[in-house]
Amino acid sequence: MEALIPILTQVIAGAVGGNAASGALKQVAISVVARTIVGAIGGIGGGMLLSMFGGEAAMTGLVADGIGGLIGGGILSTIVGAVAAKAR
């Protein structure tokens, strides 16, 4: 169960970050469901990257997972929204 908590934190933070980034940039190219899913996937990736590269820094634990998830979800959602808008 302890291994599942960081992943859930990353997924939730990624979904929030993806929706916030897409909403702030007024991207209408992808739906709310799509940007939530893309944000969750980006949250997992961002959380993993932050834990790999920031392992020796002071940011560890659930706070680091949440921040990595927010950033990763926002970035991936923005990229997918831009690509989808360009394709239309």
Summary of the structure (lengths in Angstrom):
residues: 88
radius of gyration: 13.1
end to end distance: 42.9
largest distance: 43.3
contacts: 324
relative contact order: 0.25
helix: 78%
strand: 0%
